[in-house]
Amino acid sequence: MIDQIITGMATTIAGLYPDCTIYTEPVEQGLVMPAFYIHCIDVDQKEQLSKRFKHSLPFEVVYFPLNGLVDINSTLPELLVNLALIELQSGAKIRGKDLKAQPIDGEGHLFVTYDIVVKIPELTPDLMEEIIITGGITNGD
């Protein structure tokens, strides 16, 4: 599900900024700016009723601007609005919560959490299809 959410976020960002490169893996050399880097920070699981679990998935989007704070100050508010609700490849929409953004060391950082409910599928036991009984009953003589 994490990859599906990253794809949904990347699709939204690509629609807003078609000239920017979007990375989903860390880049150590050769970063092409302006660019975005999207990654999941961690996963939190809380048990719910009926073999269901709520996963809280916090993400960070890092924006690497060309023109410093000018670009950051215009980009972060637009990302806050547009990443509040994203569409997954399946067509399902998922709402973000706890959105916040701030410039840090010349980069724009946006944080958003998406919650999903996961149900553990029940395993059905293998049942016997047929049984053959051989032998008989004796009268004890």
C-alpha positions in Angstrom: 0.0 0.0 0.0 2.9 2.3 0.6 4.0 2.1 -3.0 0.4 2.9 -4.1 0.3 6.0 -1.9 3.7 7.2 -3.2 2.5 6.7 -6.8 -0.7 8.7 -6.0 1.3 11.5 -4.4 3.8 11.5 -7.3 0.9 11.6 -9.9 -0.6 14.6 -8.1 2.7 16.4 -7.9 3.6 15.6 -11.5 0.2 17.1 -12.5 1.1 20.4 -10.7 4.7 20.6 -11.6 5.3 18.7 -14.9 8.8 20.1 -15.4 10.1 18.8 -12.0 11.8 15.4 -11.4 10.2 13.2 -8.8 12.3 10.8 -6.9 11.1 7.9 -4.8 14.5 6.6 -3.9 17.4 8.5 -2.3 19.7 10.2 -4.7 23.3 10.7 -3.7 24.7 12.1 -6.9 23.2 13.7 -10.0 20.0 15.3 -8.5 18.2 17.3 -11.2 16.6 20.4 -9.8 13.9 21.4 -9.3 12.9 18.1 -7.8 10.7 16.3 -5.3 11.7 13.4 -3.1 8.8 11.3 -1.6 9.3 8.7 1.1 7.4 7.0 3.9 8.8 7.8 7.3 7.5 4.8 9.3 4.4 2.7 9.8 2.3 2.6 13.0 -0.3 -0.1 13.6 -3.2 -0.1 15.9 -5.5 -3.1 16.4 -9.2 -2.6 15.7 -12.2 -4.9 15.9 -12.8 -8.0 13.8 -9.2 -8.8 12.7 -8.6 -5.3 11.4 -5.7 -3.0 11.9 -5.3 0.7 11.3 -2.0 1.6 9.7 -0.9 5.3 10.0 1.6 6.0 7.2 3.4 9.3 7.6 5.1 10.6 4.5 7.6 13.4 3.8 7.9 15.3 0.5 11.1 17.2 0.1 11.2 20.0 -2.5 14.6 21.0 -3.9 14.0 24.4 -5.5 15.9 26.3 -8.1 15.2 29.8 -6.7 15.4 29.2 -2.9 12.7 30.6 -0.6 10.8 32.3 -3.5 10.0 28.8 -5.0 9.5 27.2 -1.6 7.0 29.8 -0.4 4.9 29.4 -3.5 5.1 25.6 -3.7 4.5 24.4 -0.2 1.0 26.0 0.2 -0.1 24.5 -3.1 1.2 21.0 -2.1 -0.7 21.3 1.2 -4.0 21.8 -0.6 -3.4 19.2 -3.3 -2.0 16.4 -1.1 -4.9 16.6 1.3 -6.8 14.2 -0.9 -5.1 11.9 -3.4 -6.3 9.3 -5.9 -4.7 5.9 -6.0 -4.3 3.9 -9.2 -7.3 1.8 -8.3 -9.5 4.9 -8.4 -9.9 5.0 -4.6 -9.3 8.3 -2.9 -7.5 8.7 0.4 -7.5 11.7 2.7 -4.3 13.0 4.3 -4.2 14.3 7.9 -1.8 16.3 10.0 -0.5 18.2 7.0 2.3 20.7 7.7 5.1 22.3 5.7 8.2 24.3 6.4 11.4 25.4 4.8 14.5 23.7 6.3 18.0 24.5 5.2 17.0 25.7 1.8 14.6 22.9 1.0 10.8 22.7 1.4 9.5 19.9 3.6 5.9 18.7 3.7 4.6 16.1 6.1 1.3 14.2 5.6 -0.2 11.1 7.2 -2.5 8.7 5.4 -4.5 6.2 7.4 -5.7 2.9 6.0 -7.5 0.0 7.5 -6.2 -3.5 6.8 -8.1 -6.7 7.3 -6.3 -9.9 8.0 -7.8 -12.5 5.7 -9.2 -15.6 7.4 -7.6 -18.8 6.3 -10.1 -21.6 5.6 -8.8 -25.0 6.7 -8.4 -27.7 4.1 -11.3 -30.0 4.4 -11.3 -33.7 3.4 -13.1 -34.3 0.2 -13.9 -38.0 0.7 -13.0 -40.8 3.1 -13.0 -44.5 2.3 -13.7 -46.9 5.2 -12.6 -50.5 4.8 -13.3 -53.4 7.2 -16.4 -54.6 8.8 -18.1 -55.5 12.0 -17.7 -58.8 13.7 -20.2 -60.3 16.1 -17.5 -61.3 18.7 -17.5 -65.1 18.1 
